[in-house]
Amino acid sequence: MSEPSAVAGQAASGPTLAEELARLEEIVRRLEADDLDLDGALALFEQGVACLRSARERLSAAEVRVRTVLEDANGTLRLGKLDG
């Protein structure tokens, strides 16, 4: 049997969007605490920026996929409710 592809929008080796958002929340909590030195805070900030960029890329890719699904045969984009 073949390996499942990244149909759900996640890379096989990377964290999910939910995991990235949870990591961002953790980073914000730690940065808001007063017990970090400058080097530790900068390292966390860099990790947070990387998580944010990755999450934005995932959301942009998801938007493209949704637009592709909603595009009808004539190439016209149908914007409407996603629930039916």
mmCIF file of the N, C-alpha and C atoms, coordinates in Angstrom:
data_MODEL
# 
_entry.id   MODEL 
# 
loop_
_atom_site.group_PDB 
_atom_site.id 
_atom_site.type_symbol 
_atom_site.label_atom_id 
_atom_site.label_alt_id 
_atom_site.label_comp_id 
_atom_site.label_asym_id 
_atom_site.label_entity_id 
_atom_site.label_seq_id 
_atom_site.pdbx_PDB_ins_code 
_atom_site.Cartn_x 
_atom_site.Cartn_y 
_atom_site.Cartn_z 
_atom_site.occupancy 
_atom_site.B_iso_or_equiv 
_atom_site.pdbx_formal_charge 
_atom_site.auth_seq_id 
_atom_site.auth_comp_id 
_atom_site.auth_asym_id 
_atom_site.auth_atom_id 
_atom_site.pdbx_PDB_model_num 
ATOM 1   N N  . MET A 1 1  ? 0.836   -1.164 0.000   1.00 0.00 ? 1  MET A N  1 
ATOM 2   C CA . MET A 1 1  ? 0.000   0.000  0.000   1.00 0.00 ? 1  MET A CA 1 
ATOM 3   C C  . MET A 1 1  ? 0.891   1.241  0.000   1.00 0.00 ? 1  MET A C  1 
ATOM 4   N N  . SER A 1 2  ? 0.462   2.308  -0.658  1.00 0.00 ? 2  SER A N  1 
ATOM 5   C CA . SER A 1 2  ? 1.277   3.516  -0.734  1.00 0.00 ? 2  SER A CA 1 
ATOM 6   C C  . SER A 1 2  ? 1.078   4.371  0.502   1.00 0.00 ? 2  SER A C  1 
ATOM 7   N N  . GLU A 1 3  ? 2.075   5.231  0.767   1.00 0.00 ? 3  GLU A N  1 
ATOM 8   C CA . GLU A 1 3  ? 2.014   6.143  1.899   1.00 0.00 ? 3  GLU A CA 1 
ATOM 9   C C  . GLU A 1 3  ? 0.961   7.215  1.649   1.00 0.00 ? 3  GLU A C  1 
ATOM 10  N N  . PRO A 1 4  ? 0.212   7.621  2.656   1.00 0.00 ? 4  PRO A N  1 
ATOM 11  C CA . PRO A 1 4  ? -0.762  8.701  2.464   1.00 0.00 ? 4  PRO A CA 1 
ATOM 12  C C  . PRO A 1 4  ? -0.033  10.007 2.197   1.00 0.00 ? 4  PRO A C  1 
ATOM 13  N N  . SER A 1 5  ? -0.592  10.815 1.323   1.00 0.00 ? 5  SER A N  1 
ATOM 14  C CA . SER A 1 5  ? 0.010   12.106 1.015   1.00 0.00 ? 5  SER A CA 1 
ATOM 15  C C  . SER A 1 5  ? -0.434  13.136 2.036   1.00 0.00 ? 5  SER A C  1 
ATOM 16  N N  . ALA A 1 6  ? 0.085   14.344 1.900   1.00 0.00 ? 6  ALA A N  1 
ATOM 17  C CA . ALA A 1 6  ? -0.243  15.416 2.843   1.00 0.00 ? 6  ALA A CA 1 
ATOM 18  C C  . ALA A 1 6  ? -1.560  16.078 2.447   1.00 0.00 ? 6  ALA A C  1 
ATOM 19  N N  . VAL A 1 7  ? -2.602  15.271 2.304   1.00 0.00 ? 7  VAL A N  1 
ATOM 20  C CA . VAL A 1 7  ? -3.903  15.762 1.876   1.00 0.00 ? 7  VAL A CA 1 
ATOM 21  C C  . VAL A 1 7  ? -4.499  16.707 2.904   1.00 0.00 ? 7  VAL A C  1 
ATOM 22  N N  . ALA A 1 8  ? -4.283  16.462 4.160   1.00 0.00 ? 8  ALA A N  1 
ATOM 23  C CA . ALA A 1 8  ? -4.861  17.291 5.211   1.00 0.00 ? 8  ALA A CA 1 
ATOM 24  C C  . ALA A 1 8  ? -4.154  18.632 5.350   1.00 0.00 ? 8  ALA A C  1 
ATOM 25  N N  . GLY A 1 9  ? -3.160  18.893 4.517   1.00 0.00 ? 9  GLY A N  1 
ATOM 26  C CA . GLY A 1 9  ? -2.494  20.178 4.532   1.00 0.00 ? 9  GLY A CA 1 
ATOM 27  C C  . GLY A 1 9  ? -1.288  20.252 5.448   1.00 0.00 ? 9  GLY A C  1 
ATOM 28  N N  . GLN A 1 10 ? -0.790  19.123 5.886   1.00 0.00 ? 10 GLN A N  1 
ATOM 29  C CA . GLN A 1 10 ? 0.374   19.147 6.748   1.00 0.00 ? 10 GLN A CA 1 
ATOM 30  C C  . GLN A 1 10 ? 1.480   18.324 6.116   1.00 0.00 ? 10 GLN A C  1 
ATOM 31  N N  . ALA A 1 11 ? 2.686   18.787 6.274   1.00 0.00 ? 11 ALA A N  1 
ATOM 32  C CA . ALA A 1 11 ? 3.828   18.040 5.781   1.00 0.00 ? 11 ALA A CA 1 
ATOM 33  C C  . ALA A 1 11 ? 4.019   16.819 6.675   1.00 0.00 ? 11 ALA A C  1 
ATOM 34  N N  . ALA A 1 12 ? 4.512   15.739 6.089   1.00 0.00 ? 12 ALA A N  1 
ATOM 35  C CA . ALA A 1 12 ? 4.670   14.504 6.835   1.00 0.00 ? 12 ALA A CA 1 
ATOM 36  C C  . ALA A 1 12 ? 5.643   14.666 8.000   1.00 0.00 ? 12 ALA A C  1 
ATOM 37  N N  . SER A 1 13 ? 6.632   15.543 7.877   1.00 0.00 ? 13 SER A N  1 
ATOM 38  C CA . SER A 1 13 ? 7.645   15.663 8.910   1.00 0.00 ? 13 SER A CA 1 
ATOM 39  C C  . SER A 1 13 ? 7.478   16.882 9.802   1.00 0.00 ? 13 SER A C  1 
ATOM 40  N N  . GLY A 1 14 ? 6.558   17.767 9.494   1.00 0.00 ? 14 GLY A N  1 
ATOM 41  C CA . GLY A 1 14 ? 6.428   19.006 10.257  1.00 0.00 ? 14 GLY A CA 1 
ATOM 42  C C  . GLY A 1 14 ? 5.242   18.995 11.190  1.00 0.00 ? 14 GLY A C  1 
ATOM 43  N N  . PRO A 1 15 ? 5.217   19.996 12.093  1.00 0.00 ? 15 PRO A N  1 
ATOM 44  C CA . PRO A 1 15 ? 4.093   20.103 13.023  1.00 0.00 ? 15 PRO A CA 1 
ATOM 45  C C  . PRO A 1 15 ? 2.827   20.562 12.310  1.00 0.00 ? 15 PRO A C  1 
ATOM 46  N N  . THR A 1 16 ? 1.698   20.262 12.896  1.00 0.00 ? 16 THR A N  1 
ATOM 47  C CA . THR A 1 16 ? 0.426   20.712 12.347  1.00 0.00 ? 16 THR A CA 1 
ATOM 48  C C  . THR A 1 16 ? 0.246   22.198 12.641  1.00 0.00 ? 16 THR A C  1 
ATOM 49  N N  . LEU A 1 17 ? -0.722  22.807 12.003  1.00 0.00 ? 17 LEU A N  1 
ATOM 50  C CA . LEU A 1 17 ? -1.025  24.218 12.261  1.00 0.00 ? 17 LEU A CA 1 
ATOM 51  C C  . LEU A 1 17 ? -1.405  24.404 13.725  1.00 0.00 ? 17 LEU A C  1 
ATOM 52  N N  . ALA A 1 18 ? -2.202  23.511 14.249  1.00 0.00 ? 18 ALA A N  1 
ATOM 53  C CA . ALA A 1 18 ? -2.604  23.603 15.656  1.00 0.00 ? 18 ALA A CA 1 
ATOM 54  C C  . ALA A 1 18 ? -1.393  23.524 16.584  1.00 0.00 ? 18 ALA A C  1 
ATOM 55  N N  . GLU A 1 19 ? -0.448  22.664 16.264  1.00 0.00 ? 19 GLU A N  1 
ATOM 56  C CA . GLU A 1 19 ? 0.761   22.549 17.076  1.00 0.00 ? 19 GLU A CA 1 
ATOM 57  C C  . GLU A 1 19 ? 1.603   23.827 16.989  1.00 0.00 ? 19 GLU A C  1 
ATOM 58  N N  . GLU A 1 20 ? 1.682   24.408 15.787  1.00 0.00 ? 20 GLU A N  1 
ATOM 59  C CA . GLU A 1 20 ? 2.434   25.657 15.637  1.00 0.00 ? 20 GLU A CA 1 
ATOM 60  C C  . GLU A 1 20 ? 1.780   26.791 16.427  1.00 0.00 ? 20 GLU A C  1 
ATOM 61  N N  . LEU A 1 21 ? 0.457   26.871 16.391  1.00 0.00 ? 21 LEU A N  1 
ATOM 62  C CA . LEU A 1 21 ? -0.247  27.906 17.141  1.00 0.00 ? 21 LEU A CA 1 
ATOM 63  C C  . LEU A 1 21 ? -0.085  27.707 18.649  1.00 0.00 ? 21 LEU A C  1 
ATOM 64  N N  . ALA A 1 22 ? -0.111  26.463 19.090  1.00 0.00 ? 22 ALA A N  1 
ATOM 65  C CA . ALA A 1 22 ? 0.099   26.179 20.504  1.00 0.00 ? 22 ALA A CA 1 
ATOM 66  C C  . ALA A 1 22 ? 1.516   26.577 20.918  1.00 0.00 ? 22 ALA A C  1 
ATOM 67  N N  . ARG A 1 23 ? 2.483   26.312 20.054  1.00 0.00 ? 23 ARG A N  1 
ATOM 68  C CA . ARG A 1 23 ? 3.869   26.699 20.340  1.00 0.00 ? 23 ARG A CA 1 
ATOM 69  C C  . ARG A 1 23 ? 3.988   28.224 20.407  1.00 0.00 ? 23 ARG A C  1 
ATOM 70  N N  . LEU A 1 24 ? 3.314   28.923 19.501  1.00 0.00 ? 24 LEU A N  1 
ATOM 71  C CA . LEU A 1 24 ? 3.320   30.384 19.544  1.00 0.00 ? 24 LEU A CA 1 
ATOM 72  C C  . LEU A 1 24 ? 2.753   30.904 20.859  1.00 0.00 ? 24 LEU A C  1 
ATOM 73  N N  . GLU A 1 25 ? 1.669   30.311 21.321  1.00 0.00 ? 25 GLU A N  1 
ATOM 74  C CA . GLU A 1 25 ? 1.074   30.719 22.595  1.00 0.00 ? 25 GLU A CA 1 
ATOM 75  C C  . GLU A 1 25 ? 2.042   30.485 23.743  1.00 0.00 ? 25 GLU A C  1 
ATOM 76  N N  . GLU A 1 26 ? 2.726   29.348 23.705  1.00 0.00 ? 26 GLU A N  1 
ATOM 77  C CA . GLU A 1 26 ? 3.712   29.038 24.739  1.00 0.00 ? 26 GLU A CA 1 
ATOM 78  C C  . GLU A 1 26 ? 4.854   30.061 24.713  1.00 0.00 ? 26 GLU A C  1 
ATOM 79  N N  . ILE A 1 27 ? 5.315   30.409 23.528  1.00 0.00 ? 27 ILE A N  1 
ATOM 80  C CA . ILE A 1 27 ? 6.398   31.387 23.389  1.00 0.00 ? 27 ILE A CA 1 
ATOM 81  C C  . ILE A 1 27 ? 5.967   32.737 23.940  1.00 0.00 ? 27 ILE A C  1 
ATOM 82  N N  . VAL A 1 28 ? 4.753   33.168 23.617  1.00 0.00 ? 28 VAL A N  1 
ATOM 83  C CA . VAL A 1 28 ? 4.251   34.451 24.120  1.00 0.00 ? 28 VAL A CA 1 
ATOM 84  C C  . VAL A 1 28 ? 4.195   34.435 25.646  1.00 0.00 ? 28 VAL A C  1 
ATOM 85  N N  . ARG A 1 29 ? 3.693   33.359 26.225  1.00 0.00 ? 29 ARG A N  1 
ATOM 86  C CA . ARG A 1 29 ? 3.630   33.256 27.691  1.00 0.00 ? 29 ARG A CA 1 
ATOM 87  C C  . ARG A 1 29 ? 5.027   33.379 28.306  1.00 0.00 ? 29 ARG A C  1 
ATOM 88  N N  . ARG A 1 30 ? 5.989   32.691 27.698  1.00 0.00 ? 30 ARG A N  1 
ATOM 89  C CA . ARG A 1 30 ? 7.347   32.733 28.245  1.00 0.00 ? 30 ARG A CA 1 
ATOM 90  C C  . ARG A 1 30 ? 7.987   34.101 28.066  1.00 0.00 ? 30 ARG A C  1 
ATOM 91  N N  . LEU A 1 31 ? 7.706   34.756 26.939  1.00 0.00 ? 31 LEU A N  1 
ATOM 92  C CA . LEU A 1 31 ? 8.265   36.090 26.716  1.00 0.00 ? 31 LEU A CA 1 
ATOM 93  C C  . LEU A 1 31 ? 7.646   37.123 27.661  1.00 0.00 ? 31 LEU A C  1 
ATOM 94  N N  . GLU A 1 32 ? 6.382   36.924 28.016  1.00 0.00 ? 32 GLU A N  1 
ATOM 95  C CA . GLU A 1 32 ? 5.723   37.847 28.934  1.00 0.00 ? 32 GLU A CA 1 
ATOM 96  C C  . GLU A 1 32 ? 6.193   37.675 30.375  1.00 0.00 ? 32 GLU A C  1 
ATOM 97  N N  . ALA A 1 33 ? 6.771   36.526 30.678  1.00 0.00 ? 33 ALA A N  1 
ATOM 98  C CA . ALA A 1 33 ? 7.324   36.306 32.017  1.00 0.00 ? 33 ALA A CA 1 
ATOM 99  C C  . ALA A 1 33 ? 8.616   37.124 32.138  1.00 0.00 ? 33 ALA A C  1 
ATOM 100 N N  . ASP A 1 34 ? 8.940   37.501 33.330  1.00 0.00 ? 34 ASP A N  1 
ATOM 101 C CA . ASP A 1 34 ? 10.113  38.353 33.548  1.00 0.00 ? 34 ASP A CA 1 
ATOM 102 C C  . ASP A 1 34 ? 11.375  37.565 33.885  1.00 0.00 ? 34 ASP A C  1 
ATOM 103 N N  . ASP A 1 35 ? 11.364  36.259 33.696  1.00 0.00 ? 35 ASP A N  1 
ATOM 104 C CA . ASP A 1 35 ? 12.500  35.458 34.151  1.00 0.00 ? 35 ASP A CA 1 
ATOM 105 C C  . ASP A 1 35 ? 13.473  35.070 33.035  1.00 0.00 ? 35 ASP A C  1 
ATOM 106 N N  . LEU A 1 36 ? 13.368  35.690 31.854  1.00 0.00 ? 36 LEU A N  1 
ATOM 107 C CA . LEU A 1 36 ? 14.266  35.370 30.746  1.00 0.00 ? 36 LEU A CA 1 
ATOM 108 C C  . LEU A 1 36 ? 15.372  36.394 30.632  1.00 0.00 ? 36 LEU A C  1 
ATOM 109 N N  . ASP A 1 37 ? 16.564  35.915 30.296  1.00 0.00 ? 37 ASP A N  1 
ATOM 110 C CA . ASP A 1 37 ? 17.623  36.855 29.975  1.00 0.00 ? 37 ASP A CA 1 
ATOM 111 C C  . ASP A 1 37 ? 17.481  37.265 28.504  1.00 0.00 ? 37 ASP A C  1 
ATOM 112 N N  . LEU A 1 38 ? 18.252  38.214 28.087  1.00 0.00 ? 38 LEU A N  1 
ATOM 113 C CA . LEU A 1 38 ? 18.126  38.764 26.739  1.00 0.00 ? 38 LEU A CA 1 
ATOM 114 C C  . LEU A 1 38 ? 18.352  37.691 25.675  1.00 0.00 ? 38 LEU A C  1 
ATOM 115 N N  . ASP A 1 39 ? 19.377  36.869 25.832  1.00 0.00 ? 39 ASP A N  1 
ATOM 116 C CA . ASP A 1 39 ? 19.662  35.838 24.832  1.00 0.00 ? 39 ASP A CA 1 
ATOM 117 C C  . ASP A 1 39 ? 18.524  34.827 24.721  1.00 0.00 ? 39 ASP A C  1 
ATOM 118 N N  . GLY A 1 40 ? 17.977  34.440 25.867  1.00 0.00 ? 40 GLY A N  1 
ATOM 119 C CA . GLY A 1 40 ? 16.850  33.509 25.857  1.00 0.00 ? 40 GLY A CA 1 
ATOM 120 C C  . GLY A 1 40 ? 15.619  34.116 25.210  1.00 0.00 ? 40 GLY A C  1 
ATOM 121 N N  . ALA A 1 41 ? 15.372  35.387 25.501  1.00 0.00 ? 41 ALA A N  1 
ATOM 122 C CA . ALA A 1 41 ? 14.221  36.065 24.912  1.00 0.00 ? 41 ALA A CA 1 
ATOM 123 C C  . ALA A 1 41 ? 14.381  36.205 23.400  1.00 0.00 ? 41 ALA A C  1 
ATOM 124 N N  . LEU A 1 42 ? 15.586  36.537 22.952  1.00 0.00 ? 42 LEU A N  1 
ATOM 125 C CA . LEU A 1 42 ? 15.825  36.647 21.507  1.00 0.00 ? 42 LEU A CA 1 
ATOM 126 C C  . LEU A 1 42 ? 15.659  35.312 20.800  1.00 0.00 ? 42 LEU A C  1 
ATOM 127 N N  . ALA A 1 43 ? 16.130  34.239 21.419  1.00 0.00 ? 43 ALA A N  1 
ATOM 128 C CA . ALA A 1 43 ? 15.983  32.909 20.828  1.00 0.00 ? 43 ALA A CA 1 
ATOM 129 C C  . ALA A 1 43 ? 14.509  32.537 20.709  1.00 0.00 ? 43 ALA A C  1 
ATOM 130 N N  . LEU A 1 44 ? 13.737  32.806 21.759  1.00 0.00 ? 44 LEU A N  1 
ATOM 131 C CA . LEU A 1 44 ? 12.300  32.528 21.713  1.00 0.00 ? 44 LEU A CA 1 
ATOM 132 C C  . LEU A 1 44 ? 11.603  33.383 20.671  1.00 0.00 ? 44 LEU A C  1 
ATOM 133 N N  . PHE A 1 45 ? 11.998  34.656 20.586  1.00 0.00 ? 45 PHE A N  1 
ATOM 134 C CA . PHE A 1 45 ? 11.408  35.553 19.594  1.00 0.00 ? 45 PHE A CA 1 
ATOM 135 C C  . PHE A 1 45 ? 11.654  35.019 18.189  1.00 0.00 ? 45 PHE A C  1 
ATOM 136 N N  . GLU A 1 46 ? 12.872  34.561 17.907  1.00 0.00 ? 46 GLU A N  1 
ATOM 137 C CA . GLU A 1 46 ? 13.200  34.000 16.590  1.00 0.00 ? 46 GLU A CA 1 
ATOM 138 C C  . GLU A 1 46 ? 12.352  32.759 16.302  1.00 0.00 ? 46 GLU A C  1 
ATOM 139 N N  . GLN A 1 47 ? 12.172  31.910 17.302  1.00 0.00 ? 47 GLN A N  1 
ATOM 140 C CA . GLN A 1 47 ? 11.332  30.720 17.126  1.00 0.00 ? 47 GLN A CA 1 
ATOM 141 C C  . GLN A 1 47 ? 9.886   31.135 16.846  1.00 0.00 ? 47 GLN A C  1 
ATOM 142 N N  . GLY A 1 48 ? 9.422   32.142 17.546  1.00 0.00 ? 48 GLY A N  1 
ATOM 143 C CA . GLY A 1 48 ? 8.060   32.621 17.339  1.00 0.00 ? 48 GLY A CA 1 
ATOM 144 C C  . GLY A 1 48 ? 7.855   33.166 15.938  1.00 0.00 ? 48 GLY A C  1 
ATOM 145 N N  . VAL A 1 49 ? 8.809   33.926 15.448  1.00 0.00 ? 49 VAL A N  1 
ATOM 146 C CA . VAL A 1 49 ? 8.715   34.465 14.086  1.00 0.00 ? 49 VAL A CA 1 
ATOM 147 C C  . VAL A 1 49 ? 8.689   33.327 13.074  1.00 0.00 ? 49 VAL A C  1 
ATOM 148 N N  . ALA A 1 50 ? 9.508   32.305 13.283  1.00 0.00 ? 50 ALA A N  1 
ATOM 149 C CA . ALA A 1 50 ? 9.523   31.156 12.370  1.00 0.00 ? 50 ALA A CA 1 
ATOM 150 C C  . ALA A 1 50 ? 8.177   30.425 12.390  1.00 0.00 ? 50 ALA A C  1 
ATOM 151 N N  . CYS A 1 51 ? 7.610   30.230 13.572  1.00 0.00 ? 51 CYS A N  1 
ATOM 152 C CA . CYS A 1 51 ? 6.293   29.581 13.684  1.00 0.00 ? 51 CYS A CA 1 
ATOM 153 C C  . CYS A 1 51 ? 5.223   30.420 12.996  1.00 0.00 ? 51 CYS A C  1 
ATOM 154 N N  . LEU A 1 52 ? 5.276   31.716 13.198  1.00 0.00 ? 52 LEU A N  1 
ATOM 155 C CA . LEU A 1 52 ? 4.296   32.610 12.587  1.00 0.00 ? 52 LEU A CA 1 
ATOM 156 C C  . LEU A 1 52 ? 4.378   32.566 11.072  1.00 0.00 ? 52 LEU A C  1 
ATOM 157 N N  . ARG A 1 53 ? 5.586   32.603 10.534  1.00 0.00 ? 53 ARG A N  1 
ATOM 158 C CA . ARG A 1 53 ? 5.749   32.529 9.075   1.00 0.00 ? 53 ARG A CA 1 
ATOM 159 C C  . ARG A 1 53 ? 5.218   31.217 8.521   1.00 0.00 ? 53 ARG A C  1 
ATOM 160 N N  . SER A 1 54 ? 5.521   30.136 9.202   1.00 0.00 ? 54 SER A N  1 
ATOM 161 C CA . SER A 1 54 ? 5.044   28.829 8.764   1.00 0.00 ? 54 SER A CA 1 
ATOM 162 C C  . SER A 1 54 ? 3.516   28.764 8.800   1.00 0.00 ? 54 SER A C  1 
ATOM 163 N N  . ALA A 1 55 ? 2.923   29.284 9.866   1.00 0.00 ? 55 ALA A N  1 
ATOM 164 C CA . ALA A 1 55 ? 1.461   29.276 9.983   1.00 0.00 ? 55 ALA A CA 1 
ATOM 165 C C  . ALA A 1 55 ? 0.831   30.124 8.883   1.00 0.00 ? 55 ALA A C  1 
ATOM 166 N N  . ARG A 1 56 ? 1.408   31.288 8.596   1.00 0.00 ? 56 ARG A N  1 
ATOM 167 C CA . ARG A 1 56 ? 0.875   32.139 7.525   1.00 0.00 ? 56 ARG A CA 1 
ATOM 168 C C  . ARG A 1 56 ? 0.962   31.439 6.174   1.00 0.00 ? 56 ARG A C  1 
ATOM 169 N N  . GLU A 1 57 ? 2.065   30.745 5.922   1.00 0.00 ? 57 GLU A N  1 
ATOM 170 C CA . GLU A 1 57 ? 2.209   30.013 4.663   1.00 0.00 ? 57 GLU A CA 1 
ATOM 171 C C  . GLU A 1 57 ? 1.146   28.933 4.544   1.00 0.00 ? 57 GLU A C  1 
ATOM 172 N N  . ARG A 1 58 ? 0.914   28.210 5.642   1.00 0.00 ? 58 ARG A N  1 
ATOM 173 C CA . ARG A 1 58 ? -0.119  27.164 5.637   1.00 0.00 ? 58 ARG A CA 1 
ATOM 174 C C  . ARG A 1 58 ? -1.499  27.753 5.368   1.00 0.00 ? 58 ARG A C  1 
ATOM 175 N N  . LEU A 1 59 ? -1.806  28.877 6.019   1.00 0.00 ? 59 LEU A N  1 
ATOM 176 C CA . LEU A 1 59 ? -3.109  29.506 5.821   1.00 0.00 ? 59 LEU A CA 1 
ATOM 177 C C  . LEU A 1 59 ? -3.258  30.037 4.396   1.00 0.00 ? 59 LEU A C  1 
ATOM 178 N N  . SER A 1 60 ? -2.205  30.588 3.835   1.00 0.00 ? 60 SER A N  1 
ATOM 179 C CA . SER A 1 60 ? -2.254  31.060 2.445   1.00 0.00 ? 60 SER A CA 1 
ATOM 180 C C  . SER A 1 60 ? -2.476  29.901 1.487   1.00 0.00 ? 60 SER A C  1 
ATOM 181 N N  . ALA A 1 61 ? -1.793  28.791 1.744   1.00 0.00 ? 61 ALA A N  1 
ATOM 182 C CA . ALA A 1 61 ? -1.969  27.606 0.898   1.00 0.00 ? 61 ALA A CA 1 
ATOM 183 C C  . ALA A 1 61 ? -3.396  27.068 1.019   1.00 0.00 ? 61 ALA A C  1 
ATOM 184 N N  . ALA A 1 62 ? -3.943  27.099 2.221   1.00 0.00 ? 62 ALA A N  1 
ATOM 185 C CA . ALA A 1 62 ? -5.318  26.632 2.416   1.00 0.00 ? 62 ALA A CA 1 
ATOM 186 C C  . ALA A 1 62 ? -6.295  27.537 1.676   1.00 0.00 ? 62 ALA A C  1 
ATOM 187 N N  . GLU A 1 63 ? -6.044  28.839 1.687   1.00 0.00 ? 63 GLU A N  1 
ATOM 188 C CA . GLU A 1 63 ? -6.916  29.768 0.971   1.00 0.00 ? 63 GLU A CA 1 
ATOM 189 C C  . GLU A 1 63 ? -6.892  29.479 -0.530  1.00 0.00 ? 63 GLU A C  1 
ATOM 190 N N  . VAL A 1 64 ? -5.716  29.205 -1.065  1.00 0.00 ? 64 VAL A N  1 
ATOM 191 C CA . VAL A 1 64 ? -5.602  28.868 -2.492  1.00 0.00 ? 64 VAL A CA 1 
ATOM 192 C C  . VAL A 1 64 ? -6.386  27.596 -2.794  1.00 0.00 ? 64 VAL A C  1 
ATOM 193 N N  . ARG A 1 65 ? -6.273  26.600 -1.919  1.00 0.00 ? 65 ARG A N  1 
ATOM 194 C CA . ARG A 1 65 ? -7.005  25.348 -2.131  1.00 0.00 ? 65 ARG A CA 1 
ATOM 195 C C  . ARG A 1 65 ? -8.507  25.574 -2.102  1.00 0.00 ? 65 ARG A C  1 
ATOM 196 N N  . VAL A 1 66 ? -8.979  26.395 -1.164  1.00 0.00 ? 66 VAL A N  1 
ATOM 197 C CA . VAL A 1 66 ? -10.420 26.676 -1.072  1.00 0.00 ? 66 VAL A CA 1 
ATOM 198 C C  . VAL A 1 66 ? -10.880 27.394 -2.326  1.00 0.00 ? 66 VAL A C  1 
ATOM 199 N N  . ARG A 1 67 ? -10.118 28.387 -2.772  1.00 0.00 ? 67 ARG A N  1 
ATOM 200 C CA . ARG A 1 67 ? -10.489 29.112 -3.993  1.00 0.00 ? 67 ARG A CA 1 
ATOM 201 C C  . ARG A 1 67 ? -10.514 28.172 -5.197  1.00 0.00 ? 67 ARG A C  1 
ATOM 202 N N  . THR A 1 68 ? -9.576  27.254 -5.261  1.00 0.00 ? 68 THR A N  1 
ATOM 203 C CA . THR A 1 68 ? -9.538  26.297 -6.362  1.00 0.00 ? 68 THR A CA 1 
ATOM 204 C C  . THR A 1 68 ? -10.776 25.411 -6.355  1.00 0.00 ? 68 THR A C  1 
ATOM 205 N N  . VAL A 1 69 ? -11.176 24.967 -5.186  1.00 0.00 ? 69 VAL A N  1 
ATOM 206 C CA . VAL A 1 69 ? -12.362 24.115 -5.067  1.00 0.00 ? 69 VAL A CA 1 
ATOM 207 C C  . VAL A 1 69 ? -13.622 24.887 -5.460  1.00 0.00 ? 69 VAL A C  1 
ATOM 208 N N  . LEU A 1 70 ? -13.661 26.172 -5.091  1.00 0.00 ? 70 LEU A N  1 
ATOM 209 C CA . LEU A 1 70 ? -14.851 26.967 -5.365  1.00 0.00 ? 70 LEU A CA 1 
ATOM 210 C C  . LEU A 1 70 ? -14.918 27.482 -6.798  1.00 0.00 ? 70 LEU A C  1 
ATOM 211 N N  . GLU A 1 71 ? -13.841 27.344 -7.544  1.00 0.00 ? 71 GLU A N  1 
ATOM 212 C CA . GLU A 1 71 ? -13.833 27.823 -8.921  1.00 0.00 ? 71 GLU A CA 1 
ATOM 213 C C  . GLU A 1 71 ? -14.671 26.881 -9.780  1.00 0.00 ? 71 GLU A C  1 
ATOM 214 N N  . ASP A 1 72 ? -15.612 27.426 -10.535 1.00 0.00 ? 72 ASP A N  1 
ATOM 215 C CA . ASP A 1 72 ? -16.441 26.551 -11.351 1.00 0.00 ? 72 ASP A CA 1 
ATOM 216 C C  . ASP A 1 72 ? -15.787 26.308 -12.716 1.00 0.00 ? 72 ASP A C  1 
ATOM 217 N N  . ALA A 1 73 ? -16.434 25.556 -13.547 1.00 0.00 ? 73 ALA A N  1 
ATOM 218 C CA . ALA A 1 73 ? -15.859 25.103 -14.820 1.00 0.00 ? 73 ALA A CA 1 
ATOM 219 C C  . ALA A 1 73 ? -15.481 26.252 -15.745 1.00 0.00 ? 73 ALA A C  1 
ATOM 220 N N  . ASN A 1 74 ? -16.143 27.375 -15.658 1.00 0.00 ? 74 ASN A N  1 
ATOM 221 C CA . ASN A 1 74 ? -15.844 28.514 -16.530 1.00 0.00 ? 74 ASN A CA 1 
ATOM 222 C C  . ASN A 1 74 ? -14.679 29.340 -16.012 1.00 0.00 ? 74 ASN A C  1 
ATOM 223 N N  . GLY A 1 75 ? -14.106 28.964 -14.895 1.00 0.00 ? 75 GLY A N  1 
ATOM 224 C CA . GLY A 1 75 ? -13.027 29.722 -14.321 1.00 0.00 ? 75 GLY A CA 1 
ATOM 225 C C  . GLY A 1 75 ? -13.486 30.860 -13.459 1.00 0.00 ? 75 GLY A C  1 
ATOM 226 N N  . THR A 1 76 ? -14.777 30.953 -13.207 1.00 0.00 ? 76 THR A N  1 
ATOM 227 C CA . THR A 1 76 ? -15.336 32.013 -12.375 1.00 0.00 ? 76 THR A CA 1 
ATOM 228 C C  . THR A 1 76 ? -15.289 31.590 -10.923 1.00 0.00 ? 76 THR A C  1 
ATOM 229 N N  . LEU A 1 77 ? -14.819 32.466 -10.106 1.00 0.00 ? 77 LEU A N  1 
ATOM 230 C CA . LEU A 1 77 ? -14.734 32.161 -8.684  1.00 0.00 ? 77 LEU A CA 1 
ATOM 231 C C  . LEU A 1 77 ? -16.093 32.393 -8.038  1.00 0.00 ? 77 LEU A C  1 
ATOM 232 N N  . ARG A 1 78 ? -16.614 31.342 -7.393  1.00 0.00 ? 78 ARG A N  1 
ATOM 233 C CA . ARG A 1 78 ? -17.884 31.441 -6.685  1.00 0.00 ? 78 ARG A CA 1 
ATOM 234 C C  . ARG A 1 78 ? -17.573 31.620 -5.199  1.00 0.00 ? 78 ARG A C  1 
ATOM 235 N N  . LEU A 1 79 ? -17.806 32.797 -4.707  1.00 0.00 ? 79 LEU A N  1 
ATOM 236 C CA . LEU A 1 79 ? -17.619 33.032 -3.282  1.00 0.00 ? 79 LEU A CA 1 
ATOM 237 C C  . LEU A 1 79 ? -18.959 32.899 -2.601  1.00 0.00 ? 79 LEU A C  1 
ATOM 238 N N  . GLY A 1 80 ? -18.989 32.115 -1.581  1.00 0.00 ? 80 GLY A N  1 
ATOM 239 C CA . GLY A 1 80 ? -20.241 31.900 -0.866  1.00 0.00 ? 80 GLY A CA 1 
ATOM 240 C C  . GLY A 1 80 ? -19.975 31.154 0.414   1.00 0.00 ? 80 GLY A C  1 
ATOM 241 N N  . LYS A 1 81 ? -21.048 30.701 1.038   1.00 0.00 ? 81 LYS A N  1 
ATOM 242 C CA . LYS A 1 81 ? -20.935 29.966 2.274   1.00 0.00 ? 81 LYS A CA 1 
ATOM 243 C C  . LYS A 1 81 ? -20.283 28.622 2.013   1.00 0.00 ? 81 LYS A C  1 
ATOM 244 N N  . LEU A 1 82 ? -19.388 28.218 2.906   1.00 0.00 ? 82 LEU A N  1 
ATOM 245 C CA . LEU A 1 82 ? -18.697 26.939 2.760   1.00 0.00 ? 82 LEU A CA 1 
ATOM 246 C C  . LEU A 1 82 ? -19.513 25.779 3.307   1.00 0.00 ? 82 LEU A C  1 
ATOM 247 N N  . ASP A 1 83 ? -20.550 26.078 4.091   1.00 0.00 ? 83 ASP A N  1 
ATOM 248 C CA . ASP A 1 83 ? -21.303 25.013 4.735   1.00 0.00 ? 83 ASP A CA 1 
ATOM 249 C C  . ASP A 1 83 ? -22.447 24.470 3.875   1.00 0.00 ? 83 ASP A C  1 
ATOM 250 N N  . GLY A 1 84 ? -22.538 24.872 2.662   1.00 0.00 ? 84 GLY A N  1 
ATOM 251 C CA . GLY A 1 84 ? -23.563 24.257 1.839   1.00 0.00 ? 84 GLY A CA 1 
ATOM 252 C C  . GLY A 1 84 ? -24.142 25.187 0.875   1.00 0.00 ? 84 GLY A C  1 
# 
